[in-house]
Amino acid sequence: MRYRRVTAPGATYFFTVNLYNRKSYLLLNEVDLLRTIFRRIHHLHPFMINAIVILPDHLHAVFTLPENDSNYSLRWNLIKGYFSKEIQTKESLNSSRKNKNERGIWHAGFGNIISETSMILKNHIDYIHYNPVKHGYVQKPSNGNIPAFIKYIKNGVLSEDWAGCETDNLYQD
């Protein structure tokens, strides 16, 4: 299946990437490996991570690509591919995945939205900061170890008591 994607060189994008098994804790169990792979892909194909949150079964990220580059699909394919090759897990495979020699770790594709205005970008980043609260992992963003949120506090963009409640109904996972 071919996905139709919106692309623009140098743009900023919001992504949602899900595991196939939405009850899995694989991403948190293998978070160090995932971080290593992100660094590897960043070195090969630069991009800026504006914000990211990694939850047990999915992640959300905001990336900005270089000025002359719009190929975020390559980056996600490499991230998902390297991660799949390097972890040891026995997932169930349907016949389609077996025929394509694919692992059954990731949900096919990923969701993306281009962040065309500063307000849309702010809403996406707020959503990332608030997502662990939304899913019941923490009471407020400052209770979680969310590197993007910590960076925004250190840079004076957000206060430690920021709650982000206005982002509660922006999107559905």
N, C-alpha and C positions, 0 to 999 in steps of 0.2 A: 504494500500500500504506500502511495506517495502522499506526504503531508504537504499542504500548502501553507507556507510560512511567510510572514511579513519580515522583510530584511531591509536594513539600511546601514551602510558603512558608518562606523563610529557611533552607532546608536547605543542606548542603554535599554536593557531588556529585563523583564521580570520572568522568572522561570519557576515552574513546579515540576518536580521529578519524583515519581512514586515507585516504590517497590511493588512487584507483582503481588506479593503476600502482604496485605495491609495490616496484618497482625504481627508482623515480624519486628524484631528489635535489631536487625542486622546493621543498620547504619550507625547506631550508637555503639553496638558491640565492636564494630570495625571502623570507628571514627578516625583512629590514627592512620590506618591504611588509606581511608578516603582523603584525608588531608594531604598525605604524601602524594597521592595521585593528582589532586588538584594542583599542587606545586609543580609536579612533573609536566602536566599539560600547560600550565601557565608559562613555564620555561620554554616549551616547544612552540606554543601559540599564545602569545601574550593577551591578557585581558585584565580588566580591573574588577575586583569583587567589591561592589559598593556595600552590600549587605548579604548575609547568608544565615540561615538557621537550618540545622540538621536535627531532625526528629527521628524517632525509632524507625519509621516506615516511609518517610518522605522528606524532601528538603525543598526549601524555597531559596532563591538567590536572585540578586540583581547584579548583572554584569554590564560593564561598558566595554565595547570592543574598540580596537585601534581605529584611527581615522579612515583608513583605506580597507577595512575588513568588516564583513558582515556574516562570516561563517561560524556562527555559534553552534550549528548542528555538528560540525566537525569536532568541536571541543566536547560537547556532550556525548557524542559517540565514543570518543577516546576515553573520557572519564568513566562512562558506564562499562566499556569494553575492558579496560585495564582492571577495574574493580572486580568485574565478573571473573576474569582469568586468575586473579590473585587470591581470591577467598576460597575457602574449603567449606562447601555447604552442599547438602543433598536436597535439592528442590524437586518438586514434581514437575514434569514436563508434559505439555500436550503434544499431539502428533505434529502440529505445525512447527512448533519450536524444535522438536527432534529432527524433522526433515530439513530445517534450515541450520542445524547444528548450533542452535542458540541455547543459552542458559535461561532458566526461568526465574531470574532474580528481579529484573526491572520490568515495570509496566512499559509497554511499547511506546516509544516517542516521549514527548514531554510537552507541557503547556507553556506557552510564552505569550507575553504581551509587551509591545514596545512602549516604553515610557516617554511619551512625546512632549510632555510639559513638566515643569518642576513640581507642580501639584500632584500629578500622577506619580512621579518618582517618589515624592514624599509619602504618598499613600502606600505605595508598594513597600518602602522601607519600614514604615510604621507597622504594616501588616506582618512583616518578617519579625520585627521585635515583639509583637504581641502574640504571635502564633503559639509559642509554648504555653501561654496563659489560656488561650482559646481551647487548647487540647487538654488542659487540666494538669500539665506537668509542673507548673509553678503558679504562685498566687499573683505575682507581678513580674515584669521583665527583669528587674534588678535581682530577683531571686535565682535566676538561671545563669548558667555560664554561657552567655551569648556574646561571642567576640565582637560582632558588629555593634551590639548595644553598648558594650563596655567602651568601644572606640568612640561612639557618639557621645557618651558621657564625658570621657577624657578630653574630647575636643570641644566641649561646651555646647554641643548641638542639642542635647537632651539632658534633662535633670534626672538624677537617680530615682526620683519618685514618679517619673513619667509612667502613666498607666496605659495610654493608647486606646482607651475604650471606644473612641470614635471609629476605630478600624474594625470593630467587632463584626460587622455585617458586610464588609467589603466583598469577600469572596467565600466560596465554599471549597473545601479540600476534597 
